[in-house]
Amino acid sequence: MPASILEEVGHLLGVALIRDTATRLSCPSCGSAHVAQVLGDNGGISYVCTACGHSWS
């Protein structure tokens, strides 16, 4: 158990930062983080980069 509320907040912020970084997608073509998830053919999930237009699944 943390000794203070500041330790607890620090721990939660660290976990949130790691989680956000781990789930962020980037375009394999240009490296941009501006990626949209779209419904692909046959119900699959695809992604498109809104910066360069590259698409992948």
Secondary structure, DSSP 4 states (H G I P E B T S, - for coil): --SSHHHHHHHHHHHHHHHHHHH----TTT--S-EEEEE-GGG-EEEEETTT--EE-
